């Protein structure tokens, strides 16, 4: 089967495409900028620049996979229209993962508003260190794999009553109800908060989505029951599964290389999954003790004028809070700059008060807020970064446009400072440009 990935440059779609190729699918893909850190697996003739109806004609395409947002934001995309014209099957790439890539696999799916990438990577590392050879779909670059995926090759016996072609560990995304296609054997839920207001009308809708996902779990839910959103969601969970494990009651008691209380929780969830799979506790502990992180999660990039530069994907108020608390824990007494790029107008507007409260309280010395990254939205004047600054009234928080950042940092940064670039848009590119 030939599968064409519309939007192959994305962190998730690219991993799905690479795993599909390893499983025997013929793969092509396109994007506005298809060549990036996520698509190095593919040859130049597989990656097509831009969008064109001809992409549906260059060789027989059996299936078109797309990003979910295309149906609302680009319904007249020429490839989408051509696929419909030719009666080519169309799935979101998340549907494709659920219907094709995880078929006959033992699926471990990690969901949650925050921490799912790290927890997924920790679980994957435990399985890898236990020689269980998992296939993994991750939303970030893993330094050991140098990619956002891992291909498992061994056929594994998972229990006396069933066999599978191996473990499939996947980061499960709630946006657009994407995770409802996975049907996991084990589900991990880290936390549940209001997010994606461009899709969910309110927090009740978010919890309902997670509830539906957890109902699809075949065996065990591993959950943080101290999280209010998780507790509310599982409390109304009507069916129940074979086992529910509250990993907040079983926190690890050894040192991690990644800082912060949030990572203790993430590691505790991963530990419980390892135990469920019959892995020895010593093996799990050694694996987690050796975990050093993944790309864009408290990632050290290098130095700029003697200051250490870090990059982080966090773009929700809670993520900003816990990451900056971890940074202060790691660097007590050091001057910390947070350079934050808000992500999407709808999120910034819906969580405006939360952003304001977090920026008032986080333990950093200087906050620079830059322009909102639109992602899949248009700027209709809903909200601006300057409004956040004006709502706080603090000399420690300022607004600078992206083209002002470099001159400002050159003027104010001193050797020994910590620079933290946070956001899910272009801010990582700016950070990397500083340390080149």
ChimeraX attribute file (.defattr): number of C-alpha atoms within 10 A of each C-alpha:
attribute: neighborCount
match mode: 1-to-1
recipient: residues
	/A:1	11
	/A:2	17
	/A:3	22
	/A:4	27
	/A:5	25
	/A:6	28
	/A:7	23
	/A:8	31
	/A:9	23
	/A:10	19
	/A:11	21
	/A:12	23
	/A:13	27
	/A:14	30
	/A:15	26
	/A:16	24
	/A:17	30
	/A:18	24
	/A:19	22
	/A:20	20
	/A:21	17
	/A:22	15
	/A:23	13
	/A:24	10
	/A:25	15
	/A:26	16
	/A:27	21
	/A:28	24
	/A:29	28
	/A:30	22
	/A:31	17
	/A:32	13
	/A:33	14
	/A:34	23
	/A:35	18
	/A:36	12
	/A:37	16
	/A:38	24
	/A:39	24
	/A:40	14
	/A:41	14
	/A:42	17
	/A:43	10
	/A:44	12
	/A:45	8
	/A:46	15
	/A:47	21
	/A:48	19
	/A:49	13
	/A:50	14
	/A:51	17
	/A:52	16
	/A:53	14
	/A:54	11
	/A:55	22
	/A:56	21
	/A:57	13
	/A:58	9
	/A:59	9
	/A:60	13
	/A:61	20
	/A:62	17
	/A:63	20
	/A:64	24
	/A:65	24
	/A:66	24
	/A:67	17
	/A:68	17
	/A:69	15
	/A:70	16
	/A:71	13
	/A:72	9
	/A:73	12
	/A:74	11
	/A:75	12
	/A:76	12
	/A:77	15
	/A:78	16
	/A:79	22
	/A:80	23
	/A:81	15
	/A:82	18
	/A:83	20
	/A:84	13
	/A:85	9
	/A:86	12
	/A:87	11
	/A:88	16
	/A:89	13
	/A:90	18
	/A:91	17
	/A:92	19
	/A:93	25
	/A:94	25
	/A:95	19
	/A:96	23
	/A:97	23
	/A:98	18
	/A:99	14
	/A:100	12
	/A:101	20
	/A:102	22
	/A:103	15
	/A:104	13
	/A:105	21
	/A:106	22
	/A:107	26
	/A:108	26
	/A:109	25
	/A:110	30
	/A:111	26
	/A:112	23
	/A:113	21
	/A:114	20
	/A:115	21
	/A:116	24
	/A:117	24
	/A:118	25
	/A:119	27
	/A:120	27
	/A:121	30
	/A:122	28
	/A:123	28
	/A:124	28
	/A:125	24
	/A:126	26
	/A:127	24
	/A:128	16
	/A:129	16
	/A:130	17
	/A:131	11
	/A:132	21
	/A:133	22
	/A:134	27
	/A:135	26
	/A:136	26
	/A:137	30
	/A:138	27
	/A:139	28
	/A:140	23
	/A:141	21
	/A:142	19
	/A:143	12
	/A:144	11
	/A:145	10
	/A:146	15
	/A:147	24
	/A:148	25
	/A:149	27
	/A:150	24
	/A:151	17
	/A:152	18
	/A:153	15
	/A:154	15
	/A:155	14
	/A:156	17
	/A:157	13
	/A:158	17
	/A:159	9
	/A:160	6
	/A:161	6
	/A:162	9
	/A:163	14
	/A:164	16
	/A:165	19
	/A:166	22
	/A:167	27
	/A:168	25
	/A:169	27
	/A:170	30
	/A:171	24
	/A:172	29
	/A:173	21
	/A:174	21
	/A:175	18
	/A:176	14
	/A:177	19
	/A:178	18
	/A:179	27
	/A:180	21
	/A:181	17
	/A:182	25
	/A:183	22
	/A:184	30
	/A:185	18
	/A:186	24
	/A:187	28
	/A:188	30
	/A:189	28
	/A:190	27
	/A:191	20
	/A:192	22
	/A:193	18
	/A:194	19
	/A:195	21
	/A:196	20
	/A:197	20
	/A:198	16
	/A:199	15
	/A:200	19
	/A:201	12
	/A:202	14
	/A:203	16
	/A:204	14
	/A:205	14
	/A:206	24
	/A:207	22
	/A:208	16
	/A:209	20
	/A:210	24
	/A:211	19
	/A:212	15
	/A:213	22
	/A:214	27
	/A:215	19
	/A:216	20
	/A:217	22
	/A:218	17
	/A:219	14
	/A:220	21
	/A:221	28
	/A:222	22
	/A:223	25
	/A:224	25
	/A:225	21
	/A:226	14
	/A:227	15
	/A:228	12
	/A:229	23
	/A:230	21
	/A:231	17
	/A:232	15
	/A:233	20
	/A:234	20
	/A:235	12
	/A:236	12
	/A:237	16
	/A:238	9
	/A:239	10
	/A:240	18
	/A:241	15
	/A:242	10
	/A:243	12
	/A:244	15
	/A:245	18
	/A:246	19
	/A:247	26
	/A:248	19
	/A:249	11
	/A:250	13
	/A:251	16
	/A:252	20
	/A:253	9
	/A:254	10
	/A:255	12
	/A:256	17
	/A:257	12
	/A:258	21
	/A:259	19
	/A:260	18
	/A:261	14
	/A:262	19
	/A:263	21
	/A:264	19
	/A:265	20
	/A:266	28
	/A:267	28
	/A:268	24
	/A:269	29
	/A:270	29
	/A:271	26
	/A:272	24
	/A:273	25
	/A:274	22
	/A:275	12
	/A:276	13
	/A:277	13
	/A:278	11
	/A:279	19
	/A:280	11
	/A:281	13
	/A:282	8
	/A:283	16
	/A:284	24
	/A:285	19
	/A:286	13
	/A:287	20
	/A:288	24
	/A:289	15
	/A:290	15
	/A:291	17
	/A:292	16
	/A:293	22
	/A:294	22
	/A:295	21
	/A:296	22
	/A:297	20
	/A:298	24
	/A:299	18
	/A:300	15
	/A:301	19
	/A:302	16
	/A:303	20
	/A:304	23
	/A:305	15
	/A:306	13
	/A:307	19
	/A:308	18
	/A:309	23
	/A:310	23
	/A:311	25
	/A:312	22
	/A:313	20
	/A:314	25
	/A:315	21
	/A:316	23
	/A:317	20
	/A:318	16
	/A:319	20
	/A:320	22
	/A:321	19
	/A:322	18
	/A:323	23
	/A:324	21
	/A:325	20
	/A:326	20
	/A:327	21
	/A:328	20
	/A:329	14
	/A:330	13
	/A:331	13
	/A:332	11
	/A:333	8
	/A:334	14
	/A:335	19
	/A:336	24
	/A:337	23
	/A:338	22
	/A:339	24
	/A:340	24
	/A:341	25
	/A:342	26
	/A:343	21
	/A:344	23
	/A:345	25
	/A:346	20
	/A:347	18
	/A:348	23
	/A:349	16
	/A:350	17
	/A:351	16
	/A:352	16
	/A:353	14
	/A:354	15
	/A:355	21
	/A:356	17
	/A:357	14
	/A:358	16
	/A:359	22
	/A:360	17
	/A:361	10
	/A:362	17
	/A:363	18
	/A:364	20
	/A:365	13
	/A:366	17
	/A:367	22
	/A:368	20
	/A:369	23
	/A:370	22
	/A:371	17
	/A:372	22
	/A:373	19
	/A:374	14
	/A:375	12
	/A:376	13
	/A:377	13
	/A:378	13
	/A:379	13
	/A:380	7
	/A:381	7
	/A:382	10
	/A:383	18
	/A:384	16
	/A:385	20
	/A:386	16
	/A:387	12
	/A:388	21
	/A:389	20
	/A:390	13
	/A:391	13
	/A:392	16
	/A:393	11
	/A:394	13
	/A:395	9
	/A:396	15
	/A:397	20
	/A:398	19
	/A:399	20
	/A:400	16
	/A:401	15
	/A:402	14
	/A:403	10
	/A:404	11
	/A:405	16
	/A:406	15
	/A:407	9
	/A:408	12
	/A:409	16
	/A:410	12
	/A:411	8
	/A:412	7
	/A:413	18
	/A:414	14
	/A:415	12
	/A:416	15
	/A:417	19
	/A:418	25
	/A:419	23
	/A:420	25
	/A:421	26
	/A:422	29
	/A:423	24
	/A:424	19
	/A:425	17
	/A:426	15
	/A:427	23
	/A:428	19
	/A:429	11
	/A:430	15
	/A:431	23
	/A:432	17
	/A:433	12
	/A:434	16
	/A:435	14
	/A:436	9
